[in-house]
Amino acid sequence: MNLPNYVKIVEVGPRDGLQNEKAMVPTDVKVALINQLTEAGFVNIEAASFVSPKWVPQMADGADVMARIQRRPGTLYSVLTPNMKGFEGAVAAGADEVVIFGAASEAFSQKNINCSIAESIARFEPVAAAAKDKGIRLRGSISCSLGCPYQGEVPVSAVVDVVRRMRELGCDEIDIADTIGVGTPGKVQDVMRAASAEFALDRLSGHFHDTYGQALSNILASLEVGISIFHASVAGLGGCPYAKGATGNVATEDVLYMLHGLGIHTGIDLEAVVRTGDYISQAIGRTNSSRVGRALLTKWAAASEATPACA
């Protein structure tokens, strides 16, 4: 296989991973999580969301989180910005990158934000223009790129259309997101190849959920067509709100284990990420969803409990 030598992992646990937690996660815990991820070597961390607390109360402390984290030069701290109010908050908080989001499914767009795809993109025009004016990096995320909970199949052409629209907004990077985790390797490759006809392959990223256990397979399939940016969430934080009880984001530890096993450089310390996954799982009373994380923690615990042989 002709695979990339280096892969960038965008760690989305602090934002995408935590936003669906029902119990409020203390600001101190969020700050500690981001600081540990920074120390582990991530070059891009999705840290907060500047959306209305009415809609996402878990992210209401975004400004405090951004003010208290220990930033490392060279690491991008990204925030979600749905409108100009959110953008202004992001700028005040010193965000390195703002993230706008649309959908490839008309049904999903109508059900979630009560407008068409075209209308949703139009709403982002002032945010995109302001980001470009201030020299802030702009990332676009496309939900339901491989399937929709309402309409089912999503045509590849629909994904390509939104890629084109986001390119025209000036996005520096575009995420192809499998929001409900229904994608399979062949479909993923078809979508990625088609998207790359409209946007630079090295600036497309894969955001895969593991609802159907396909995330790692889909990442490998993406690697095979030249994608070298992927999103992942430490300890598999996050859930899929459209499939009750199902897992959401692919676990960062699992992705790193696979990539490192393929000889692909990430610049990230897997052991540090495993320990961070253990920290956040315990801090919020959640089962660690990373298989690699659980396996290594068990292995390390067994080794530390082993009785040394007598001389």
Backbone torsions as a table, in degrees:
resi	resn	phi	psi	omega
1	MET	NA	139.8	176.2
2	ASN	-95.9	92.5	-174.2
3	LEU	-107.0	157.4	177.2
4	PRO	-61.2	149.7	176.5
5	ASN	-78.9	-28.2	-177.9
6	TYR	-132.9	141.2	176.0
7	VAL	-127.7	133.7	174.1
8	LYS	-92.2	127.5	174.9
9	ILE	-102.8	124.4	173.2
10	VAL	-94.2	113.1	-178.7
11	GLU	-83.3	116.4	-174.7
12	VAL	-108.9	5.0	-177.7
13	GLY	-54.9	-47.5	-176.6
14	PRO	-61.9	-25.8	179.3
15	ARG	-108.8	-71.4	-176.8
16	ASP	-62.9	-33.5	-178.2
17	GLY	-73.4	-41.5	-174.8
18	LEU	-88.9	-19.1	-169.6
19	GLN	-63.3	-23.5	-179.1
20	ASN	-95.4	1.2	177.4
21	GLU	-66.2	128.9	-177.7
22	LYS	-71.2	-42.9	178.5
23	ALA	-78.5	138.0	-178.8
24	MET	-65.6	129.3	177.9
25	VAL	-90.1	124.1	-178.1
26	PRO	-57.2	145.6	178.6
27	THR	-56.9	-40.0	179.7
28	ASP	-57.2	-39.0	-179.1
29	VAL	-69.1	-42.0	178.6
30	LYS	-61.9	-43.7	179.9
31	VAL	-63.3	-45.1	179.4
32	ALA	-62.4	-39.2	178.8
33	LEU	-61.2	-48.9	-178.9
34	ILE	-64.5	-40.0	179.5
35	ASN	-63.7	-39.8	178.8
36	GLN	-67.1	-38.5	178.1
37	LEU	-66.1	-38.0	176.2
38	THR	-60.7	-46.0	-179.8
39	GLU	-64.4	-28.4	-179.1
40	ALA	-73.1	-14.7	174.2
41	GLY	111.0	8.6	178.9
42	PHE	-67.0	141.4	178.5
43	VAL	-100.9	-4.3	178.1
44	ASN	-150.9	119.2	-179.7
45	ILE	-127.3	124.9	175.8
46	GLU	-81.6	105.7	-165.1
47	ALA	-97.5	-30.9	-173.4
48	ALA	-159.5	175.3	178.9
49	SER	-137.7	125.2	179.2
50	PHE	-99.8	67.8	177.4
51	VAL	-113.0	170.1	-179.9
52	SER	-63.3	129.9	177.7
53	PRO	-58.7	-21.4	178.6
54	LYS	-63.7	-36.0	-177.1
55	TRP	-91.9	-37.2	-180.0
56	VAL	-133.4	79.1	-177.3
57	PRO	-59.8	-28.4	-179.1
58	GLN	-61.4	-26.6	-176.5
59	MET	-99.2	12.8	-176.1
60	ALA	-64.4	-21.6	-177.3
61	ASP	-97.2	22.8	-176.1
62	GLY	-54.9	-42.9	-178.8
63	ALA	-64.4	-41.0	178.6
64	ASP	-64.8	-42.5	179.0
65	VAL	-59.3	-49.6	-178.2
66	MET	-62.9	-32.9	-178.9
67	ALA	-73.5	-25.6	-171.6
68	ARG	-103.2	-15.2	-178.3
69	ILE	-68.8	153.4	177.2
70	GLN	-93.7	107.2	-175.0
71	ARG	-83.8	144.1	176.5
72	ARG	-111.4	130.1	177.6
73	PRO	-55.7	134.6	-179.8
74	GLY	97.1	-10.1	177.7
75	THR	-101.9	130.6	176.9
76	LEU	-89.3	127.9	175.5
77	TYR	-107.5	108.8	-172.3
78	SER	-96.8	150.5	175.1
79	VAL	-136.6	148.7	178.4
80	LEU	-82.7	131.2	-177.3
81	THR	-133.8	102.6	-176.1
82	PRO	-82.1	-15.3	-175.4
83	ASN	-158.7	-178.6	-176.8
84	MET	-66.8	-34.2	176.7
85	LYS	-61.5	-44.3	177.3
86	GLY	-64.1	-39.0	179.0
87	PHE	-62.9	-43.7	179.5
88	GLU	-62.0	-39.2	176.4
89	GLY	-65.0	-38.8	179.3
90	ALA	-64.3	-42.7	179.1
91	VAL	-62.9	-45.6	179.9
92	ALA	-61.6	-31.1	-178.7
93	ALA	-85.0	-3.5	178.6
94	GLY	77.1	33.3	178.5
95	ALA	-64.5	139.6	177.6
96	ASP	-86.2	-22.1	-176.6
97	GLU	-150.4	137.0	173.6
98	VAL	-110.0	146.0	-175.2
99	VAL	-119.0	124.6	173.6
100	ILE	-108.0	158.1	-172.6
101	PHE	-142.6	135.1	175.5
102	GLY	-132.0	-172.3	-179.8
103	ALA	-133.5	152.5	176.1
104	ALA	-89.9	-5.5	-178.0
105	SER	-110.4	122.8	176.9
106	GLU	-62.8	-38.5	-179.3
107	ALA	-63.5	-41.9	-179.7
108	PHE	-65.5	-43.3	-179.7
109	SER	-61.2	-45.3	-179.1
110	GLN	-66.6	-41.7	-177.5
111	LYS	-69.4	-34.1	-172.4
112	ASN	-95.1	-37.7	-178.0
113	ILE	-128.3	12.7	172.8
114	ASN	54.5	39.8	175.2
115	CYS	-155.9	166.7	179.9
116	SER	-76.5	168.7	176.4
117	ILE	-59.7	-45.4	-178.8
118	ALA	-60.8	-41.6	178.7
119	GLU	-66.1	-37.6	-179.5
120	SER	-65.8	-40.5	178.9
121	ILE	-65.5	-39.8	179.4
122	ALA	-60.7	-34.3	179.7
123	ARG	-64.9	-24.6	-178.7
124	PHE	-87.9	-8.3	-177.2
125	GLU	-56.3	-46.8	178.6
126	PRO	-66.0	-34.7	178.0
127	VAL	-64.7	-46.3	-179.4
128	ALA	-62.5	-44.2	-179.6
129	ALA	-63.3	-41.1	-179.8
130	ALA	-67.0	-38.5	178.5
131	ALA	-63.4	-45.3	178.5
132	LYS	-62.4	-40.2	-178.8
133	ASP	-63.1	-35.9	-177.6
134	LYS	-94.1	0.8	179.0
135	GLY	71.2	27.0	179.1
136	ILE	-96.1	135.2	-178.3
137	ARG	-62.2	140.5	-177.3
138	LEU	-120.7	125.1	177.3
139	ARG	-119.4	139.1	177.4
140	GLY	-113.1	138.7	-179.7
141	SER	-120.7	132.3	-177.0
142	ILE	-112.7	104.9	180.0
143	SER	-71.4	158.5	173.6
144	CYS	54.3	39.0	-179.3
145	SER	-73.6	-15.6	-178.1
146	LEU	-126.9	8.1	178.8
147	GLY	160.0	152.9	-175.5
148	CYS	-128.3	140.3	179.1
149	PRO	-69.3	-15.3	-177.1
150	TYR	-104.9	-44.8	-176.8
151	GLN	-103.1	-8.4	-179.6
152	GLY	82.0	-117.7	-177.9
153	GLU	-62.2	141.3	175.0
154	VAL	-118.3	119.5	-178.5
155	PRO	-62.2	143.5	176.8
156	VAL	-57.4	-36.6	-179.0
157	SER	-61.5	-31.2	179.2
158	ALA	-69.3	-38.0	177.2
159	VAL	-65.2	-45.9	-179.7
160	VAL	-59.7	-39.2	179.5
161	ASP	-61.0	-42.3	-179.7
162	VAL	-73.0	-34.7	174.7
163	VAL	-58.4	-45.3	-179.8
164	ARG	-61.7	-43.7	-179.6
165	ARG	-63.8	-40.6	-179.5
166	MET	-72.0	-33.3	174.7
167	ARG	-61.3	-43.0	-178.8
168	GLU	-67.6	-24.5	175.0
169	LEU	-73.6	-16.7	179.7
170	GLY	99.6	20.5	-179.3
171	CYS	-60.7	136.7	177.8
172	ASP	-83.5	-24.2	-179.2
173	GLU	-149.3	146.2	179.6
174	ILE	-131.2	129.6	-179.3
175	ASP	-95.3	130.3	171.1
176	ILE	-97.4	106.9	-171.3
177	ALA	-107.6	129.1	174.6
178	ASP	-96.5	80.8	-170.5
179	THR	-57.4	-37.1	-178.2
180	ILE	-107.8	6.2	172.0
181	GLY	68.4	29.8	-177.0
182	VAL	-96.2	-6.8	-177.0
183	GLY	-65.2	150.8	174.8
184	THR	-126.6	160.5	-171.1
185	PRO	-51.3	-43.8	-178.5
186	GLY	-63.9	-44.9	179.2
187	LYS	-65.7	-40.0	178.7
188	VAL	-58.8	-45.7	-179.7
189	GLN	-64.6	-39.0	177.9
190	ASP	-60.6	-45.0	-178.5
191	VAL	-66.6	-44.6	-178.2
192	MET	-64.7	-42.2	179.1
193	ARG	-63.3	-42.9	-179.4
194	ALA	-66.5	-41.2	179.8
195	ALA	-63.9	-35.4	-177.6
196	SER	-70.6	-12.7	175.4
197	ALA	-76.0	-17.2	-178.7
198	GLU	-111.2	-16.6	-174.3
199	PHE	-149.0	146.4	-175.8
200	ALA	-55.3	128.6	-177.3
201	LEU	-56.8	-38.2	-176.6
202	ASP	-77.1	0.4	176.5
203	ARG	-120.0	10.5	171.4
204	LEU	-93.3	144.9	178.9
205	SER	-131.9	156.2	178.2
206	GLY	-106.6	128.1	177.8
207	HIS	-121.0	97.6	-172.2
208	PHE	-110.9	133.2	172.5
209	HIS	-95.7	153.1	-171.4
210	ASP	-105.7	26.4	-176.2
211	THR	-51.9	-42.0	-178.8
212	TYR	-106.3	16.1	177.6
213	GLY	71.4	22.9	-174.9
214	GLN	-105.2	-2.8	-170.2
215	ALA	-58.9	-49.7	-178.7
216	LEU	-64.7	-39.0	177.1
217	SER	-62.6	-38.8	-179.7
218	ASN	-71.0	-32.7	175.5
219	ILE	-67.1	-44.6	177.9
220	LEU	-61.5	-41.7	178.3
221	ALA	-62.5	-37.4	178.7
222	SER	-68.5	-40.5	177.1
223	LEU	-57.8	-39.7	-176.9
224	GLU	-64.5	-23.9	178.5
225	VAL	-102.8	6.9	172.1
226	GLY	103.8	3.5	176.6
227	ILE	-71.2	135.2	-177.1
228	SER	-133.2	18.7	174.7
229	ILE	-130.8	128.7	180.0
230	PHE	-138.0	149.8	175.8
231	HIS	-99.6	146.1	177.3
232	ALA	-156.1	161.6	-175.5
233	SER	-127.9	123.3	-177.8
234	VAL	-55.2	134.8	-178.6
235	ALA	61.7	14.4	-178.4
236	GLY	67.1	27.8	179.6
237	LEU	-54.7	142.2	178.1
238	GLY	110.1	157.1	178.3
239	GLY	-134.8	175.1	177.0
240	CYS	-107.3	105.7	-175.7
241	PRO	-66.9	-10.4	-177.6
242	TYR	-101.3	0.4	176.8
243	ALA	-140.4	93.0	-171.2
244	LYS	-53.3	128.6	177.7
245	GLY	81.0	-3.9	-177.3
246	ALA	-83.9	155.5	176.5
247	THR	-72.8	159.0	179.5
248	GLY	-112.8	-111.3	-175.6
249	ASN	-56.6	142.0	174.7
250	VAL	-65.2	141.5	-177.1
251	ALA	-73.1	131.6	-179.5
252	THR	-57.5	-41.8	-178.8
253	GLU	-58.3	-41.4	-178.9
254	ASP	-67.1	-39.9	178.7
255	VAL	-65.4	-45.6	-179.6
256	LEU	-61.8	-42.0	-179.5
257	TYR	-60.1	-43.0	179.0
258	MET	-67.1	-48.1	-178.1
259	LEU	-61.7	-46.2	179.8
260	HIS	-64.3	-34.2	176.9
261	GLY	-66.3	-25.5	177.0
262	LEU	-86.7	0.4	-179.3
263	GLY	78.4	19.1	-179.7
264	ILE	-91.9	130.5	-178.9
265	HIS	-79.9	137.7	176.5
266	THR	-127.0	-20.3	-176.8
267	GLY	75.9	11.0	-176.2
268	ILE	-112.9	138.7	-179.2
269	ASP	-85.4	105.8	-177.4
270	LEU	-59.4	-43.5	-178.9
271	GLU	-60.0	-41.4	179.3
272	ALA	-64.4	-37.9	179.7
273	VAL	-68.1	-39.0	177.5
274	VAL	-60.5	-43.4	-179.9
275	ARG	-68.4	-34.1	176.4
276	THR	-67.5	-39.9	176.6
277	GLY	-61.7	-38.1	176.9
278	ASP	-66.5	-40.6	179.8
279	TYR	-60.1	-52.8	-174.4
280	ILE	-70.0	-34.3	178.4
281	SER	-62.4	-43.8	178.3
282	GLN	-69.7	-38.1	-176.8
283	ALA	-63.8	-34.0	-177.9
284	ILE	-108.4	7.9	177.0
285	GLY	63.2	42.7	-175.8
286	ARG	-119.2	145.5	175.9
287	THR	-68.7	133.3	177.6
288	ASN	-69.2	119.2	-175.8
289	SER	-89.1	-0.6	179.5
290	SER	-85.6	121.5	177.6
291	ARG	-66.9	-41.1	177.9
292	VAL	-64.4	-43.0	179.3
293	GLY	-59.3	-48.2	-179.6
294	ARG	-63.4	-40.9	-178.3
295	ALA	-64.9	-45.7	-178.2
296	LEU	-69.8	-38.3	178.1
297	LEU	-63.0	-40.3	177.7
298	THR	-65.4	-42.2	179.3
299	LYS	-62.7	-44.8	-179.3
300	TRP	-66.7	-39.5	179.6
301	ALA	-64.1	-42.3	179.4
302	ALA	-63.4	-40.3	-179.7
303	ALA	-66.2	-37.5	-178.0
304	SER	-74.0	-22.9	-179.2
305	GLU	-90.8	-9.8	-177.6
306	ALA	-63.8	137.4	179.4
307	THR	-82.5	123.0	179.9
308	PRO	-65.5	143.7	-179.6
309	ALA	-68.5	145.8	178.9
310	CYS	-73.8	146.3	178.4
311	ALA	-73.0	NA	NA
